[in-house]
Each structure stands twice: as structure tokens, then as C-alpha cells.
């Protein structure tokens, strides 16, 4: 069960991610709806033609998405370290250690894997 401190940390990380994700673009045809969950704080990211069109905290219960990446605040903080420790450097490394859950349709995730990896790493602190 998450404590209020964990919920606050998740909300803070979500705000940080949203601020950096707005306007993120790559010259690639990528169209996905994804959920990125920072502890108890879910963020819906809508990408069209390789550009993040919207990144916002989900407030409605029936929001739809293609795939989701969910981890607690501690896992995101370790992932976003300037130089992440081995096992905390990649979404699949986090998934392998059980710190991140991948849900939904894996096809759009795998088809746009580098885009998604670069997008979720935007919260990483500058080294």
C-alpha cells in the first residue's frame, strides 16, 4: 500500500515527465496511446506522427491506451538517475527485476521501441 509520501513522489515525477514530454518529437511515424504510471499517478501520452500531442494526468476512469508502463516512484527515480545503476537503466531491465510492469498490446510498443524508450527517459537528470 502506497503512503502519502509515495503518492506525492509519484505526482512530482508525473509533473516532471509531463513538462519534458510536451512537444517531444522525432522524425518517425509513430502513433500510439500510452499510459505511464508513476506510482498511483497515471499519465496518458498521445503521440501522433512522431510528436507528443498530449501528456496529462488521467482524471477519468475509462481512458483507453495501447500499452502501459507502470512502476513505483522509487523505480522511476532510479531509472532517471544521471547514470542509472545496472538493472535500472532500461525499461526491460526494470521489467526483468519486477520493478516495472508492461501491460496491453505489445505490438505498438515493439514497433516504436526506441521512440518509447527515449520518451520515458526524458525525465532523466542531466549527467
DSSP file (Angstrom, degrees, kcal/mol; ACC not computed):
  #  RESIDUE AA STRUCTURE BP1 BP2  ACC     N-H-->O    O-->H-N    N-H-->O    O-->H-N    TCO  KAPPA ALPHA  PHI   PSI    X-CA   Y-CA   Z-CA
    1    1 A X              0   0    0      0, 0.0     2,-0.2     0, 0.0     0, 0.0   0.000 360.0 360.0 360.0 131.0    0.0    0.0    0.0
    2    2 A X        -     0   0    0      1,-0.1     2,-0.1     4,-0.1    37,-0.0  -0.499 360.0-139.6 -76.1 140.8    1.4    3.4   -1.0
    3    3 A X     >  -     0   0    0     -2,-0.2     4,-2.2     1,-0.1     5,-0.2  -0.432  30.1-102.4 -88.5 171.0    1.9    6.0    1.6
    4    4 A X  H  > S+     0   0    0      1,-0.2     4,-2.6     2,-0.2     5,-0.2   0.869 124.6  56.3 -60.8 -36.4    1.1    9.7    1.1
    5    5 A X  H  > S+     0   0    0      2,-0.2     4,-2.4     1,-0.2    -1,-0.2   0.917 107.5  47.7 -61.5 -43.5    4.8   10.3    0.7
    6    6 A X  H  > S+     0   0    0      2,-0.2     4,-2.5     1,-0.2    -2,-0.2   0.894 111.8  50.3 -63.6 -40.6    4.9    7.7   -2.2
    7    7 A X  H  X S+     0   0    0     -4,-2.2     4,-2.4     2,-0.2    -2,-0.2   0.907 111.1  48.7 -64.8 -41.4    1.8    9.3   -3.8
    8    8 A X  H  X S+     0   0    0     -4,-2.6     4,-2.3     2,-0.2    -2,-0.2   0.909 111.3  49.9 -63.6 -41.6    3.4   12.8   -3.6
    9    9 A X  H  X S+     0   0    0     -4,-2.4     4,-2.4     2,-0.2    -2,-0.2   0.907 111.2  49.3 -64.0 -41.2    6.6   11.4   -5.1
   10   10 A X  H  X S+     0   0    0     -4,-2.5     4,-2.4     2,-0.2    -2,-0.2   0.908 111.3  48.9 -63.5 -42.3    4.7    9.8   -7.9
   11   11 A X  H  X S+     0   0    0     -4,-2.4     4,-2.2     2,-0.2    -2,-0.2   0.885 111.1  50.6 -65.1 -38.5    2.8   13.1   -8.6
   12   12 A X  H  X S+     0   0    0     -4,-2.3     4,-2.1     2,-0.2    -2,-0.2   0.920 111.5  47.2 -65.0 -43.9    6.0   15.0   -8.6
   13   13 A X  H  X S+     0   0    0     -4,-2.4     4,-2.6     1,-0.2    -2,-0.2   0.892 110.1  53.8 -64.4 -39.2    7.6   12.6  -11.1
   14   14 A X  H  X S+     0   0    0     -4,-2.4     4,-2.7     2,-0.2    -2,-0.2   0.918 108.8  48.4 -61.9 -43.6    4.5   12.8  -13.3
   15   15 A X  H  X S+     0   0    0     -4,-2.2     4,-2.4     2,-0.2    -1,-0.2   0.912 111.6  50.3 -62.8 -41.9    4.7   16.6  -13.4
   16   16 A X  H  X S+     0   0    0     -4,-2.1     4,-1.6     2,-0.2    -2,-0.2   0.920 112.6  46.6 -61.7 -44.8    8.4   16.4  -14.3
   17   17 A X  H  X S+     0   0    0     -4,-2.6     4,-2.6     2,-0.2    -2,-0.2   0.927 111.7  50.5 -64.2 -45.4    7.7   13.9  -17.1
   18   18 A X  H  X S+     0   0    0     -4,-2.7     4,-1.8     1,-0.2    -2,-0.2   0.912 108.4  52.7 -60.5 -43.5    4.7   15.9  -18.5
   19   19 A X  H  < S+     0   0    0     -4,-2.4    -1,-0.2     1,-0.2    -2,-0.2   0.883 116.3  39.2 -60.7 -38.6    6.8   19.1  -18.6
   20   20 A X  H  < S+     0   0    0     -4,-1.6    -1,-0.2    -5,-0.2    -2,-0.2   0.794 113.6  54.1 -82.9 -28.4    9.6   17.4  -20.5
   21   21 A X  H >< S+     0   0    0     -4,-2.6     3,-2.5    -5,-0.2    31,-0.2   0.775  79.1 106.0 -78.7 -26.1    7.3   15.3  -22.8
   22   22 A X  T 3< S+     0   0    0     -4,-1.8     3,-0.1     1,-0.3    31,-0.1  -0.355  97.5   3.5 -58.3 122.1    5.2   18.2  -24.1
   23   23 A X  T 3  S+     0   0    0     29,-0.9    -1,-0.3     1,-0.3    -2,-0.1   0.439  88.0 154.6  83.7  -0.3    6.4   18.8  -27.7
   24   24 A X    <   +     0   0    0     -3,-2.5    28,-2.9    27,-0.1     2,-0.3  -0.396  19.0 170.8 -60.6 133.4    8.8   15.9  -27.8
   25   25 A X  B     -A   51   0A   0     26,-0.2     2,-0.3    -3,-0.1    26,-0.2  -0.998  24.0-174.3-148.9 149.5    9.2   14.8  -31.4
   26   26 A X        -     0   0    0     24,-2.1     2,-2.9    -2,-0.3     4,-0.2  -0.982  43.0-105.6-137.9 147.6   11.3   12.6  -33.6
   27   27 A X  S    S+     0   0    0     -2,-0.3     2,-0.3     2,-0.1    23,-0.1  -0.399  84.8 106.5 -74.1  72.5   11.2   12.3  -37.4
   28   28 A X  S    S-     0   0    0     -2,-2.9     2,-1.3    21,-0.2    -2,-0.2  -0.996  78.5-112.9-149.5 144.7    9.4    9.0  -37.3
   29   29 A X        +     0   0    0     -2,-0.3     2,-0.4    20,-0.1    -2,-0.1  -0.687  54.1 155.3 -82.0  97.9    5.9    7.9  -38.0
   30   30 A X        +     0   0    0     -2,-1.3    20,-2.3    -4,-0.2     2,-0.4  -0.990  17.1 173.6-129.6 122.6    4.7    6.9  -34.5
   31   31 A X        +     0   0    0     -2,-0.4     2,-0.3    17,-0.2    17,-0.2  -0.904  23.6 140.1-131.8 102.9    1.1    6.8  -33.5
   32   32 A X  E     -B   47   0A   0     15,-1.1    15,-2.9    -2,-0.4     2,-0.5  -0.976  43.0-146.1-142.5 154.6    0.4    5.4  -30.0
   33   33 A X  E     +B   46   0A   0     -2,-0.3    33,-3.5    13,-0.2    34,-1.1  -0.992  35.5 177.6-115.5 118.9   -1.7    6.0  -27.0
   34   34 A X  E     -Bc  45  67A   0     11,-2.8    11,-3.1    -2,-0.5     2,-0.5  -0.922  26.7-143.8-130.0 152.8    0.3    5.0  -23.9
   35   35 A X  E     -Bc  44  68A   0     32,-2.3    34,-2.9    -2,-0.4     2,-0.5  -0.945  12.3-172.4-110.0 129.3   -0.1    5.0  -20.2
   36   36 A X  E     -Bc  43  69A   0      7,-2.7     7,-2.0    -2,-0.5     2,-0.6  -0.973  11.4-160.4-121.2 115.2    2.9    5.8  -17.9
   37   37 A X  E     -Bc  42  70A   0     32,-3.0    34,-2.0    -2,-0.5     2,-0.9  -0.850  11.2-167.5-104.6 123.0    2.1    5.2  -14.3
   38   38 A X  E >   -Bc  41  71A   0      3,-3.0     3,-1.9    -2,-0.6     2,-0.4  -0.818  68.2 -64.3-105.3  89.4    4.2    6.9  -11.6
   39   39 A X  T 3  S-     0   0    0     32,-3.1   -32,-0.1    -2,-0.9    32,-0.1  -0.562 121.1 -12.4  64.6-120.7    3.1    5.0   -8.5
   40   40 A X  T 3  S+     0   0    0     -2,-0.4     2,-0.7   -34,-0.1    -1,-0.3   0.404 120.6  92.3 -90.1   2.5   -0.6    6.0   -8.1
   41   41 A X  E <   -B   38   0A   0     -3,-1.9    -3,-3.0   -34,-0.0     2,-0.3  -0.851  61.1-161.9-104.9 107.2   -0.4    8.8  -10.7
   42   42 A X  E     -B   37   0A   0     -2,-0.7    16,-2.3    16,-0.3     2,-0.5  -0.686   1.9-163.7 -89.4 139.2   -1.3    7.7  -14.3
   43   43 A X  E     -BD  36  57A   0     -7,-2.0    -7,-2.7    -2,-0.3     2,-0.5  -0.985   8.6-148.3-122.0 128.1   -0.3    9.9  -17.2
   44   44 A X  E     -BD  35  56A   0     12,-3.0    12,-2.1    -2,-0.5     2,-0.5  -0.840  13.8-166.7 -95.3 126.9   -1.8    9.4  -20.7
   45   45 A X  E     -BD  34  55A   0    -11,-3.1   -11,-2.8    -2,-0.5     2,-0.5  -0.967   2.9-164.9-118.0 123.8    0.5   10.2  -23.5
   46   46 A X  E     -BD  33  54A   0      8,-2.9     7,-2.7    -2,-0.5     8,-1.5  -0.939   6.9-171.6-110.2 122.6   -0.9   10.6  -27.0
   47   47 A X  E     +BD  32  52A   0    -15,-2.9   -15,-1.1    -2,-0.5     2,-0.4  -0.959   5.3 178.8-118.7 127.7    1.6   10.5  -29.9
   48   48 A X  E >  S- D   0  51A   0      3,-2.6     3,-1.7    -2,-0.5   -17,-0.2  -0.995  70.2 -13.1-130.5 128.7    0.7   11.4  -33.5
   49   49 A X  T 3  S-     0   0    0     -2,-0.4   -21,-0.2     1,-0.3   -18,-0.2   0.856 129.3 -51.8  51.7  40.8    3.2   11.4  -36.4
   50   50 A X  T 3  S+     0   0    0    -20,-2.3   -24,-2.1     1,-0.2     2,-0.4   0.576 117.5 106.2  79.1   9.9    6.1   11.2  -34.1
   51   51 A X  E <  S-AD  25  48A   0     -3,-1.7    -3,-2.6   -21,-0.4     2,-0.7  -0.977  73.9-120.5-126.1 134.4    5.1   14.1  -31.9
   52   52 A X  E     + D   0  47A   0    -28,-2.9   -29,-0.9    -2,-0.4    -5,-0.3  -0.610  31.6 177.8 -70.6 113.9    3.7   14.1  -28.4
   53   53 A X  E     +     0   0A   0     -7,-2.7     2,-0.3    -2,-0.7    -1,-0.2   0.783  65.8   6.8 -88.3 -31.2    0.3   15.8  -28.8
   54   54 A X  E     + D   0  46A   0     -8,-1.5    -8,-2.9    -3,-0.1     2,-0.4  -0.978  50.9 176.5-154.7 138.5   -0.8   15.5  -25.2
   55   55 A X  E     + D   0  45A   0     -2,-0.3     2,-0.3   -10,-0.2   -10,-0.2  -0.921  30.0 145.3-140.2 114.8    0.6   14.3  -21.9
   56   56 A X  E     - D   0  44A   0    -12,-2.1   -12,-3.0    -2,-0.4     2,-0.2  -0.995  53.4 -94.6-151.9 151.8   -1.7   14.7  -19.0
   57   57 A X  E     - D   0  43A   0     -2,-0.3     2,-0.4   -14,-0.3   -14,-0.3  -0.489  49.0-115.1 -65.4 134.2   -2.6   13.1  -15.7
   58   58 A X        +     0   0    0    -16,-2.3   -16,-0.3    -2,-0.2    -1,-0.1  -0.583  41.1 167.0 -76.0 127.9   -5.6   10.8  -16.2
   59   59 A X        +     0   0    0     -2,-0.4     2,-0.3    -3,-0.0    -1,-0.2   0.578  55.7  75.3-114.4 -18.0   -8.7   12.0  -14.4
   60   60 A X  S >  S-     0   0    0      1,-0.1     3,-0.8     2,-0.0    -2,-0.0  -0.755  74.5-136.3 -98.5 145.7  -11.4    9.9  -16.0
   61   61 A X  T 3  S+     0   0    0     -2,-0.3    -1,-0.1     1,-0.2    -3,-0.0   0.704  96.0  52.2 -74.0 -18.9  -11.7    6.2  -15.1
   62   62 A X  T 3   +     0   0    0      2,-0.0    -1,-0.2     0, 0.0     2,-0.1  -0.093  68.7 145.8-113.1  35.6  -12.2    4.9  -18.7
   63   63 A X    <   -     0   0    0     -3,-0.8     2,-0.3     1,-0.0    -5,-0.0  -0.478  38.4-142.4 -68.1 141.1   -9.3    6.3  -20.5
   64   64 A X        +     0   0    0     -2,-0.1     2,-0.3   -30,-0.0   -30,-0.1  -0.820  24.5 167.3-111.2 151.7   -8.0    4.0  -23.2
   65   65 A X        -     0   0    0     -2,-0.3   -31,-0.2     1,-0.1    40,-0.1  -0.968  39.5-125.6-153.7 161.7   -4.4    3.3  -24.3
   66   66 A X  S    S-     0   0    0    -33,-3.5    39,-2.9    -2,-0.3     2,-0.3   0.914  89.8  -8.7 -79.6 -45.6   -2.5    0.8  -26.4
   67   67 A X  E     -cE  34 104A   0    -34,-1.1   -32,-2.3    37,-0.3     2,-0.4  -0.967  64.2-143.8-148.8 162.1    0.1   -0.2  -23.8
   68   68 A X  E     -cE  35 103A   0     35,-2.1    35,-2.3    -2,-0.3     2,-0.5  -0.973   5.4-157.7-134.8 147.1    1.1    0.9  -20.3
   69   69 A X  E     -cE  36 102A   0    -34,-2.9   -32,-3.0    -2,-0.4     2,-0.4  -0.987  22.0-177.9-121.3 118.4    4.3    1.2  -18.3
   70   70 A X  E     +cE  37 101A   0     31,-2.5    31,-3.0    -2,-0.5     2,-0.3  -0.968  12.8 146.2-126.2 130.2    3.8    1.1  -14.6
   71   71 A X  E     -cE  38 100A   0    -34,-2.0   -32,-3.1    -2,-0.4    29,-0.2  -0.976  44.5-101.7-151.0 160.6    6.4    1.5  -11.8
   72   72 A X     >  -     0   0    0     27,-0.6     4,-1.9    -2,-0.3     3,-0.3  -0.342  42.7-100.1 -80.3 170.2    6.6    3.0   -8.3
   73   73 A X  H  > S+     0   0    0      1,-0.2     4,-2.5     2,-0.2     5,-0.2   0.866 120.5  56.4 -60.7 -38.9    8.2    6.3   -7.7
   74   74 A X  H  > S+     0   0    0      1,-0.2     4,-2.2     2,-0.2    -1,-0.2   0.910 106.6  49.8 -61.2 -42.6   11.5    4.7   -6.4
   75   75 A X  H  > S+     0   0    0     -3,-0.3     4,-2.5     2,-0.2    -1,-0.2   0.913 111.6  48.2 -64.0 -42.4   11.9    2.7   -9.6
   76   76 A X  H  X S+     0   0    0     -4,-1.9     4,-2.4     2,-0.2    -2,-0.2   0.900 110.2  52.2 -64.9 -39.6   11.4    5.8  -11.8
   77   77 A X  H  < S+     0   0    0     -4,-2.5    -1,-0.2     2,-0.2    -2,-0.2   0.912 112.1  45.3 -63.5 -40.7   13.9    7.8   -9.7
   78   78 A X  H >< S+     0   0    0     -4,-2.2     3,-1.1     1,-0.2     7,-0.3   0.903 113.4  50.3 -67.3 -40.3   16.5    5.1  -10.1
   79   79 A X  H 3< S+     0   0    0     -4,-2.5     5,-0.3     1,-0.2    -2,-0.2   0.852 111.6  49.0 -64.0 -35.4   15.7    4.9  -13.8
   80   80 A X  T 3< S+     0   0    0     -4,-2.4    45,-2.6    -5,-0.2    -1,-0.2   0.313  80.3 125.8 -91.5   8.3   16.1    8.7  -14.2
   81   81 A X  S X  S-     0   0    0     -3,-1.1     3,-0.6    43,-0.2    46,-0.1  -0.337  77.2-110.4 -60.3 150.6   19.4    8.9  -12.3
   82   82 A X  T 3  S+     0   0    0      1,-0.3     2,-0.4    44,-0.2    45,-0.2   0.892 114.4  15.2 -53.0 -42.3   22.1   10.7  -14.4
   83   83 A X  T 3  S-     0   0    0     43,-0.1    -1,-0.3    44,-0.0    -3,-0.1  -0.833  94.3-144.9-131.3  93.7   23.9    7.4  -14.7
   84   84 A X    <   -     0   0    0     -3,-0.6     5,-0.1    -2,-0.4    -5,-0.1  -0.236  20.0-110.6 -62.3 145.7   21.5    4.6  -13.8
   85   85 A X    >   -     0   0    0     -7,-0.3     3,-2.4     1,-0.2     4,-0.2  -0.332  50.0 -77.2 -67.8 155.4   22.9    1.6  -12.0
   86   86 A X  T 3  S+     0   0    0      1,-0.3    -1,-0.2     2,-0.2     0, 0.0  -0.300 124.4  28.1 -54.1 137.0   23.0   -1.7  -13.9
   87   87 A X  T 3  S+     0   0    0     -3,-0.1    -1,-0.3    -8,-0.0    10,-0.2   0.295 115.8  64.9  91.5  -9.8   19.5   -3.2  -13.9
   88   88 A X  S <  S+     0   0    0     -3,-2.4    -7,-0.2   -10,-0.1    -2,-0.2   0.209  78.0  84.7-123.0  10.7   17.9    0.3  -13.6
   89   89 A X  S    S+     0   0    0     -4,-0.2     2,-0.3    -5,-0.1    -5,-0.1   0.563  89.6  34.6 -95.0 -10.1   19.0    1.7  -17.0
   90   90 A X  S  > S-     0   0    0      1,-0.1     4,-2.4    -3,-0.0     5,-0.2  -0.977  75.6-118.2-148.0 151.6   16.3    0.4  -19.3
   91   91 A X  H  > S+     0   0    0     -2,-0.3     4,-2.1     1,-0.2     5,-0.1   0.861 117.0  49.1 -63.7 -33.4   12.6   -0.4  -19.2
   92   92 A X  H  > S+     0   0    0      2,-0.2     4,-2.6     1,-0.2    -1,-0.2   0.829 108.3  53.3 -75.8 -29.9   13.2   -4.1  -19.9
   93   93 A X  H  > S+     0   0    0      2,-0.2     4,-1.7     1,-0.2    -2,-0.2   0.910 111.1  47.1 -66.1 -41.3   15.8   -4.2  -17.2
   94   94 A X  H  <>S+     0   0    0     -4,-2.4     5,-2.6     2,-0.2     6,-1.0   0.908 112.9  49.2 -63.9 -41.3   13.2   -2.8  -14.8
   95   95 A X  H ><5S+     0   0    0     -4,-2.1     3,-1.2     4,-0.2    -2,-0.2   0.914 107.9  53.9 -64.1 -42.3   10.6   -5.2  -16.0
   96   96 A X  H 3<5S+     0   0    0     -4,-2.6    -1,-0.2     1,-0.3    -2,-0.2   0.866 110.3  46.4 -61.3 -36.6   13.0   -8.2  -15.6
   97   97 A X  T 3<5S-     0   0    0     -4,-1.7    -1,-0.3   -10,-0.2    -2,-0.2   0.483 118.3-112.5 -85.8  -0.5   13.7   -7.2  -12.0
   98   98 A X  T < 5S+     0   0    0     -3,-1.2    -3,-0.2    -4,-0.4    -2,-0.1   0.611  88.0 114.1  84.4  12.2   10.0   -6.8  -11.4
   99   99 A X  S   <S+     0   0    0     -5,-2.6   -27,-0.6    -6,-0.2     2,-0.4   0.614  75.0  41.0 -90.6 -13.8   10.2   -3.0  -10.8
  100  100 A X  E     -E   71   0A   0     -6,-1.0     2,-0.5   -29,-0.2   -29,-0.2  -0.999  68.9-151.1-137.4 137.8    8.1   -2.1  -13.9
  101  101 A X  E     -E   70   0A   0    -31,-3.0   -31,-2.5    -2,-0.4     2,-0.5  -0.915   4.7-156.4-110.3 133.7    5.0   -3.7  -15.4
  102  102 A X  E     +E   69   0A   0     -2,-0.5     2,-0.3   -33,-0.2   -33,-0.2  -0.948  21.3 177.2-109.7 122.7    4.2   -3.6  -19.1
  103  103 A X  E     +E   68   0A   0    -35,-2.3   -35,-2.1    -2,-0.5     2,-0.2  -0.801  33.3  19.8-121.3 161.3    0.5   -4.0  -20.0
  104  104 A X  E    S-E   67   0A   0     -2,-0.3     2,-0.6   -37,-0.2   -37,-0.3  -0.461 103.1  -1.3  92.1-154.1   -1.6   -4.0  -23.1
  105  105 A X     >  -     0   0    0    -39,-2.9     4,-0.7    -2,-0.2     3,-0.3  -0.673  52.3-167.1 -82.5 114.6   -0.8   -4.5  -26.7
  106  106 A X  H  > S+     0   0    0     -2,-0.6     4,-3.0     1,-0.2     5,-0.3   0.678  73.0  80.1 -78.2 -16.3    2.9   -5.1  -27.1
  107  107 A X  H  > S+     0   0    0      1,-0.2     4,-2.6     2,-0.2     5,-0.2   0.948  95.3  42.7 -59.7 -51.9    2.9   -4.6  -30.9
  108  108 A X  H  > S+     0   0    0     -3,-0.3     4,-1.0     1,-0.2    -1,-0.2   0.851 115.3  52.4 -64.9 -30.4    2.8   -0.8  -30.9
  109  109 A X  H  < S+     0   0    0     -4,-0.7     3,-0.5     2,-0.2     7,-0.2   0.957 114.0  40.9 -65.7 -49.7    5.4   -0.8  -28.1
  110  110 A X  H >< S+     0   0    0     -4,-3.0     3,-1.0     1,-0.2    -2,-0.2   0.854 112.1  55.5 -69.7 -33.4    7.8   -3.0  -30.0
  111  111 A X  H 3< S+     0   0    0     -4,-2.6    -1,-0.2    -5,-0.3    -2,-0.2   0.755 122.8  28.0 -68.6 -23.6    7.2   -1.3  -33.4
  112  112 A X  T 3X S+     0   0    0     -4,-1.0     4,-2.5    -3,-0.5    -1,-0.2  -0.126  82.1 136.9-126.3  35.1    8.2    2.1  -31.8
  113  113 A X  H <> S+     0   0    0     -3,-1.0     4,-2.9     1,-0.2     5,-0.2   0.885  70.9  45.2 -58.2 -48.6   10.5    0.8  -29.1
  114  114 A X  H  > S+     0   0    0      1,-0.2     4,-2.6     2,-0.2    -1,-0.2   0.898 113.2  52.0 -66.1 -37.4   13.4    3.4  -29.4
  115  115 A X  H  > S+     0   0    0      2,-0.2     4,-2.4     1,-0.2    -1,-0.2   0.947 113.3  44.4 -59.1 -48.7   10.9    6.2  -29.6
  116  116 A X  H  X S+     0   0    0     -4,-2.5     4,-2.7    -7,-0.2     5,-0.3   0.913 112.9  50.7 -65.5 -43.4    9.2    5.0  -26.4
  117  117 A X  H  X S+     0   0    0     -4,-2.9     4,-1.2    -5,-0.2    -1,-0.2   0.922 113.3  45.6 -61.0 -43.2   12.5    4.3  -24.6
  118  118 A X  H  < S+     0   0    0     -4,-2.6     4,-0.3    -5,-0.2    -1,-0.2   0.887 112.7  52.2 -66.1 -38.2   13.7    7.8  -25.5
  119  119 A X  H >< S+     0   0    0     -4,-2.4     3,-1.5    -5,-0.2     4,-0.2   0.946 110.9  44.2 -64.4 -49.7   10.4    9.4  -24.4
  120  120 A X  H >< S+     0   0    0     -4,-2.7     3,-0.6     1,-0.3    -1,-0.2   0.715 108.3  60.1 -72.9 -16.9   10.3    7.8  -21.0
  121  121 A X  G >< S+     0   0    0     -4,-1.2     3,-2.1    -5,-0.3    -1,-0.3   0.479  76.5  94.9 -85.0  -1.1   13.9    8.6  -20.4
  122  122 A X  G <  S+     0   0    0     -3,-1.5    -1,-0.2     1,-0.3    -2,-0.1   0.802  75.8  62.9 -59.6 -27.6   13.2   12.3  -20.8
  123  123 A X  G <  S+     0   0    0     -3,-0.6    -1,-0.3    -4,-0.2    -2,-0.1   0.589  77.2 119.9 -73.9  -7.3   12.9   12.6  -17.0
  124  124 A X    <   -     0   0    0     -3,-2.1   -43,-0.2     1,-0.1   -44,-0.1  -0.317  69.9-116.1 -61.9 135.8   16.5   11.6  -16.6
  125  125 A X        -     0   0    0    -45,-2.6     2,-0.2     1,-0.1    -1,-0.1  -0.381  37.4 -93.8 -69.6 150.2   18.6   14.1  -14.9
  126  126 A X              0   0    0      1,-0.2   -44,-0.2    -2,-0.1    -1,-0.1  -0.448 360.0 360.0 -66.2 134.8   21.4   15.7  -16.9
  127  127 A X              0   0    0    -45,-0.2    -1,-0.2    -2,-0.2    -2,-0.1   0.470 360.0 360.0 -79.1 360.0   24.7   13.9  -16.3
